Amino acid sequence: MRNNKSFKWVVCALLFLAVTILYVDRQFLSVLAPALSDKFGWSESDYANIVISYQIAYAVGVFGVGWLIDRIGTRFGFAIFMVLWSLVAMAHGWAASVAAFIVVRFALGLTQAGCFPCAIKSAAEWFPKSERAFATGIFNTGSMLGPIIAPLAIIAIYSKTSWMFTAIVLGIPGLIWCVIWLIKYRLPQEPVEDPGEEDVLEKNLSFGEVMRYRATWAFFFGKLFSDPVWWFFLYWLPKFLDKQHNIDIKQMGPPLVTIYAITILGSIGAGWLTRFLVKRGMNVRSSRRLVMLVCALLPVPVILAAFTGNLWLGVILIGIATAGHAGWMANLFSLVSDAFPKSAVASVTGIGTMAGAIGGIFVAKVAGWILDATGSYTVLFVMSGFSYVVAWTLVQLFMPKKPYRVEHIAQRA
């Protein structure tokens, strides 16, 4: 029999590696965007269309993937999607035109859509409520470590080889991860919930029931107004640093590493703080609300980054904003497993992640228009600074007071 207390951290480590691989594979286009734009003659709108193709596919994919994962399970579901996206990542090496990049990025978006529904469902299967934000914060640091590794590894490989060889090398780690996951991952054989916390009624929910429950819409709007900021930084940060501070691709490593290192502190710190407050007697709901408010306020000063000519002041301001995002996500994802049966966690995660991808599509298109027309990042940074405050307000309005139980059906929208 597996020991929940020890093996759950093995699961967390595997989830961390999966998210890291996802972000390295997702990021290698944005890391090389300045070089590829010069090589292939892309305009800002061309690049925006390539970015949007991924986001459209991701939005479509996560909507259906969550439902699928809830039915086939995390063990085989995660492995299937990881194999597919690793092969698609390799296929990037054969892209040489805007149309080809749009096709391959669309395929990557569809296949990578399985990652977070699988990861959040796995965390719900292995961690009690009081630890889920902490565990999510830990494995979600892969979304910061990936962008740290990406510029260091990708630039090193690309500068000495070719675009095709770089893509092939980046697809290999995911295939290795799949073998380890299939060997290691099983469902827990003991209960995982902490005593004293009101548990969720475990039952199979229809899609209609999921969509009528208020918590679904809390997560939907939380992702809709916060994910676009993260997408913006992921895809435009190297181009912003290049334009605002004249940092070319070979100098991009230290600023990006610094930003994502600060982001890691936010991810782990917010999860730890939620856990700390619960241990001090605050209930899970109240601790999440407080920590998410702090995280929502951290991005506000990033507005100043659009105006400063000091590289490292801009880097720190952006790092604080992305740290706020990371802490926000650690708790927002955990709201789903707090409120829903484990059999519906992947479905709800997919619905909310779809909303975030839709918001990302909008921001990508707007970013392309604004930058082609004005060349200024000011409006985009203002939007980034206040989006989380809007998201926090909407989450509080829609989130029900109790987890899903038969006697609480009246709390559905």
C-alpha positions as a printed Julia matrix, in Angstrom:
413×3 Matrix{Float64}:
   0.0    0.0     0.0
   1.32   3.43   -0.92
   1.83   5.92    1.89
  -0.14   9.08    1.06
   2.11  11.32    3.15
   5.25  10.48    1.2
   4.04   9.45   -2.25
   1.94  12.59   -2.75
   5.18  14.57   -2.99
   6.42  12.18   -5.67
   3.22  13.01   -7.56
   3.85  16.73   -6.98
   7.4   16.38   -8.34
   6.13  14.64  -11.49
   3.51  17.36  -11.99
   6.23  19.98  -11.56
   8.33  18.33  -14.27
   5.32  18.11  -16.6
   4.5   21.81  -16.24
   8.17  22.72  -16.7
   8.32  20.73  -19.93
   5.08  22.3   -21.12
   6.42  25.81  -20.67
   9.77  25.1   -22.27
   7.98  23.66  -25.3
   5.47  26.52  -25.33
   8.12  29.21  -24.85
  10.68  28.4   -27.48
   8.74  30.37  -30.09
   8.6   33.53  -27.96
  12.26  33.23  -26.91
  13.34  33.12  -30.54
  10.64  35.55  -31.73
  13.05  38.46  -32.39
  15.39  36.19  -34.37
  12.6   34.38  -36.22
  10.84  37.66  -37.03
  14.01  38.86  -38.72
  14.63  35.5   -40.4
  11.12  35.13  -41.83
  10.12  38.81  -42.1
   7.15  38.69  -39.69
   5.2   41.84  -38.82
   3.74  42.29  -35.33
   0.38  41.17  -36.69
   1.95  38.05  -38.27
   3.43  37.14  -34.92
   0.12  37.87  -33.17
  -1.68  35.53  -35.6
   0.81  32.74  -34.86
   0.31  33.27  -31.13
  -3.46  33.34  -31.54
  -3.49  30.04  -33.44
  -2.07  28.32  -30.37
  -4.55  30.04  -28.07
  -7.58  29.19  -30.21
  -6.56  25.53  -30.24
  -5.83  25.6   -26.52
  -9.23  27.14  -25.81
 -11.01  24.55  -27.92
  -8.9   21.74  -26.53
  -9.29  22.39  -22.8
 -13.07  22.67  -23.14
 -13.3   19.04  -24.22
 -10.16  17.65  -22.63
 -11.41  18.14  -19.07
 -14.5   16.04  -19.76
 -12.31  13.34  -21.38
  -9.8   13.24  -18.49
 -12.61  12.89  -15.95
 -13.61   9.71  -17.79
 -10.34   8.03  -18.77
  -8.39   9.1   -15.68
  -5.18  11.01  -15.09
  -2.69   8.17  -15.48
  -3.31   7.32  -19.13
  -4.81  10.7   -20.04
  -1.72  12.66  -19.03
   0.62  10.25  -20.82
  -1.37  10.43  -24.06
  -1.34  14.22  -24.18
   2.33  14.48  -23.23
   3.39  12.12  -26.03
   1.32  14.02  -28.58
   2.58  17.47  -27.65
   6.2   16.28  -27.55
   5.89  15.02  -31.12
   4.25  18.29  -32.2
   7.04  20.27  -30.51
   9.54  18.38  -32.67
   7.45  19.16  -35.76
   8.13  22.89  -35.26
  11.53  22.34  -36.82
   9.97  21.9   -40.27
   7.98  25.16  -40.15
   9.32  27.94  -42.39
   6.36  30.2   -43.19
   3.63  32.04  -41.29
   1.05  29.47  -42.45
   3.22  26.54  -41.36
   3.84  28.1   -37.96
   0.1   28.7   -37.54
  -0.64  25.03  -38.26
   2.01  23.63  -35.94
   1.18  26.03  -33.12
  -2.5   25.1   -33.47
  -1.56  21.44  -33.07
   0.58  22.25  -30.03
  -2.31  24.13  -28.43
  -4.67  21.17  -28.87
  -2.24  18.68  -27.38
  -0.97  20.82  -24.51
  -4.58  21.45  -23.44
  -4.44  18.25  -21.4
  -1.74  19.4   -18.97
  -3.53  21.52  -16.4
  -6.8   19.56  -16.24
  -4.68  16.46  -15.53
  -2.41  18.24  -13.05
  -5.2   19.86  -11.02
  -7.18  16.62  -10.95
  -4.07  14.7    -9.81
  -3.51  17.23   -7.01
  -7.15  16.83   -5.94
  -6.7   13.06   -5.9
  -3.61  13.16   -3.68
  -3.77  16.33   -1.51
  -6.26  17.53    1.15
  -7.8   20.99    0.77
  -5.42  22.61    3.24
  -2.41  21.56    1.15
  -3.72  21.92   -2.4
  -2.7   25.56   -2.91
   0.75  24.75   -1.53
   1.1   21.69   -3.78
  -0.28  23.62   -6.76
   2.08  26.48   -5.99
   5.0   24.04   -6.01
   4.19  22.19   -9.22
   3.08  25.43  -10.92
   6.6   26.82  -10.38
   7.29  24.77  -13.48
   5.48  27.54  -15.37
   8.24  29.87  -14.12
  11.18  27.46  -14.25
  10.25  26.56  -17.82
  10.63  30.17  -19.01
  13.93  30.37  -17.07
  15.29  27.23  -18.69
  13.88  28.15  -22.09
  16.06  31.19  -22.91
  19.19  29.57  -21.48
  18.78  26.21  -23.22
  17.07  27.33  -26.42
  19.43  30.19  -27.19
  22.44  27.95  -26.48
  21.16  25.18  -28.77
  19.89  27.47  -31.52
  23.04  29.59  -31.64
  25.19  26.49  -32.27
  22.84  24.38  -34.4
  19.62  25.08  -36.28
  15.92  25.74  -35.77
  15.08  22.12  -36.71
  17.62  20.55  -34.34
  16.48  22.82  -31.49
  12.88  21.69  -31.93
  13.82  17.99  -31.98
  15.91  18.26  -28.81
  13.1   20.04  -26.95
  10.62  17.25  -27.73
  12.66  14.5   -26.08
  12.13  15.26  -22.32
   8.36  14.87  -22.61
   8.69  11.36  -24.04
  10.99  10.36  -21.16
   8.53  11.84  -18.63
   5.69   9.7   -20.03
   7.55   6.48  -19.28
   8.18   7.53  -15.67
   4.58   8.7   -15.18
   3.09   5.42  -16.43
   5.37   3.42  -14.16
   4.82   5.53  -11.03
   1.34   7.04  -10.99
  -1.57   5.29   -9.25
  -4.6    6.55   -7.3
  -4.24   6.8    -3.49
  -5.51   3.89   -1.43
  -6.3    5.97    1.67
  -8.56   9.01    2.26
  -6.79  12.35    1.68
  -9.08  14.94    3.3
  -8.2   16.67    6.56
 -10.56  16.13    9.5
 -12.72  19.16   10.32
 -13.05  20.49    6.76
 -16.46  20.12    5.14
 -15.96  17.69    2.32
 -17.41  17.78   -1.17
 -20.21  15.4    -2.02
 -18.63  12.82   -4.33
 -20.98  12.22   -7.24
 -20.85  12.27  -11.01
 -22.1   15.6   -12.36
 -23.57  16.15  -15.78
 -22.23  18.95  -17.93
 -25.43  20.88  -17.29
 -25.0   20.6   -13.51
 -21.42  21.8   -13.77
 -22.42  24.82  -15.84
 -25.26  25.77  -13.47
 -23.09  25.81  -10.37
 -21.83  29.25   -9.29
 -18.3   28.04   -8.57
 -17.82  27.2   -12.25
 -18.43  30.84  -13.14
 -16.2   32.09  -10.34
 -13.36  30.08  -11.85
 -14.38  31.06  -15.4
 -14.19  34.81  -14.72
 -11.11  34.45  -12.53
  -9.25  32.9   -15.45
 -10.81  35.15  -18.11
  -9.41  38.32  -16.54
  -6.07  37.02  -15.26
  -4.71  34.52  -17.78
  -4.42  37.11  -20.61
  -1.83  39.01  -18.58
   0.3   35.89  -18.26
  -0.1   35.13  -21.97
   0.95  38.69  -22.78
   4.13  38.45  -20.72
   4.98  34.99  -22.05
   4.8   36.03  -25.68
   5.74  39.72  -25.67
   8.24  40.07  -22.83
  11.32  39.32  -24.97
  10.06  41.73  -27.65
   9.3   44.4   -25.01
  12.8   44.14  -23.53
  14.28  44.32  -27.01
  12.31  47.45  -27.91
  12.29  49.29  -24.56
  15.84  48.5   -23.43
  17.65  47.4   -26.62
  18.32  43.91  -25.27
  19.14  41.52  -28.1
  18.57  37.78  -27.98
  22.04  36.97  -26.6
  21.5   39.35  -23.66
  17.95  38.21  -22.91
  18.88  35.46  -20.44
  19.63  37.4   -17.21
  16.51  39.66  -17.28
  14.17  36.74  -18.07
  15.78  34.51  -15.46
  15.4   37.26  -12.85
  11.73  37.84  -13.66
  10.81  34.17  -13.47
  12.92  33.6   -10.34
  10.86  36.3    -8.59
   7.74  34.62   -9.97
   8.69  31.31   -8.33
   8.78  33.04   -4.94
   5.22  34.22   -5.51
   3.98  30.78   -6.47
   5.45  28.95   -3.5
   4.97  31.85   -1.09
   1.24  32.25   -1.74
   0.65  28.52   -1.37
   2.68  28.44    1.83
   0.82  31.48    3.21
  -2.56  29.85    2.59
  -1.4   26.72    4.4
   0.05  28.82    7.25
  -3.2   30.74    7.77
  -5.19  27.49    7.86
  -2.84  26.06   10.48
  -3.33  29.25   12.54
  -7.09  28.64   12.63
  -8.44  30.47    9.59
 -10.74  28.38    7.41
  -9.64  27.47    3.9
 -12.11  29.79    2.16
 -11.11  32.88    4.15
  -7.4   32.2     3.79
  -7.75  31.82    0.01
  -9.76  35.05   -0.24
  -7.12  37.04    1.69
  -4.11  35.6    -0.13
  -5.75  36.08   -3.52
  -6.45  39.75   -2.69
  -2.77  40.3    -1.88
  -1.8   38.58   -5.14
  -4.32  40.68   -7.1
  -2.73  43.9    -5.82
   0.88  42.95   -6.59
   0.59  43.51  -10.39
  -0.71  47.09  -10.08
   2.76  48.76  -10.02
   3.74  47.01  -13.28
   2.19  50.01  -15.09
   5.4   51.91  -14.3
   7.47  49.38  -16.27
   6.15  50.86  -19.52
   7.67  54.24  -18.61
  11.0   53.51  -16.95
  14.22  53.55  -18.93
  16.01  51.59  -16.22
  16.21  47.96  -17.28
  16.45  46.41  -13.82
  13.69  48.54  -12.3
  11.47  47.36  -15.15
  12.55  43.76  -14.57
  11.73  43.94  -10.85
   8.32  45.53  -11.47
   7.43  42.85  -14.01
   8.75  40.15  -11.67
   6.52  41.37   -8.84
   3.52  41.33  -11.19
   4.22  37.8   -12.41
   4.8   36.68   -8.8
   1.31  37.99   -8.03
  -0.03  36.0   -10.98
   1.66  32.81   -9.82
   0.29  33.11   -6.29
  -3.13  33.96   -7.67
  -3.16  30.81   -9.81
  -2.02  28.54   -6.99
  -5.16  29.48   -5.06
  -7.55  29.93   -7.99
  -6.9   26.39   -9.24
  -7.41  25.06   -5.73
 -10.86  26.67   -5.56
 -12.04  24.12   -8.12
 -11.06  21.08   -6.07
 -12.42  22.77   -2.93
 -15.86  23.19   -4.48
 -16.37  20.19   -6.79
 -16.31  16.4    -6.66
 -13.04  14.93   -7.92
 -14.98  13.43  -10.83
 -15.69  16.96  -12.13
 -12.39  18.74  -11.33
 -10.81  18.27  -14.76
 -14.02  19.36  -16.52
 -14.27  22.6   -14.53
 -10.54  23.23  -14.89
 -10.93  22.86  -18.65
 -13.87  25.27  -18.78
 -11.98  27.96  -16.85
  -8.76  27.41  -18.76
 -10.74  27.82  -21.97
 -11.92  31.2   -20.68
  -8.32  32.21  -19.98
  -7.27  31.17  -23.47
 -10.13  33.17  -25.01
  -8.96  36.21  -23.05
  -5.44  35.51  -24.29
  -6.67  35.49  -27.89
  -8.25  38.89  -27.38
  -5.13  40.36  -25.79
  -2.84  38.89  -28.46
  -4.9   40.46  -31.23
  -5.16  43.79  -29.42
  -1.42  43.73  -28.71
  -0.67  43.21  -32.4
  -2.95  46.09  -33.43
  -1.68  48.49  -30.75
   1.99  47.76  -31.35
   1.69  47.96  -35.13
  -0.2   51.27  -34.83
   1.67  52.99  -32.0
   4.72  50.95  -31.02
   3.84  51.7   -27.38
   3.28  49.14  -24.6
   1.62  51.62  -22.21
  -2.02  50.56  -22.72
  -1.07  46.89  -22.45
   0.73  47.42  -19.15
  -2.18  49.43  -17.73
  -4.53  46.58  -18.61
  -2.13  44.11  -17.0
  -1.92  46.13  -13.78
  -5.64  46.19  -13.02
  -6.9   42.9   -14.48
  -6.4   40.9   -11.28
  -8.38  43.33   -9.15
 -11.31  42.89  -11.53
 -10.82  39.12  -11.46
 -10.73  38.99   -7.63
 -13.96  40.98   -7.4
 -15.76  38.65   -9.8
 -14.5   35.52   -8.02
 -15.88  36.8    -4.7
 -19.25  37.62   -6.3
 -19.72  34.18   -7.84
 -18.02  31.81   -5.4
 -20.61  29.97   -3.23
 -20.05  29.68    0.51
 -20.17  25.89    0.58
 -18.72  23.03   -1.52
 -21.02  21.08   -3.8
 -23.53  19.1    -1.72
 -27.1   17.98   -2.29
 -28.45  20.42    0.28
 -26.65  23.31   -1.45
 -28.12  22.92   -4.92
 -29.92  26.21   -4.33
 -26.55  27.95   -4.58
 -26.28  27.11   -8.25
 -26.65  30.04  -10.61
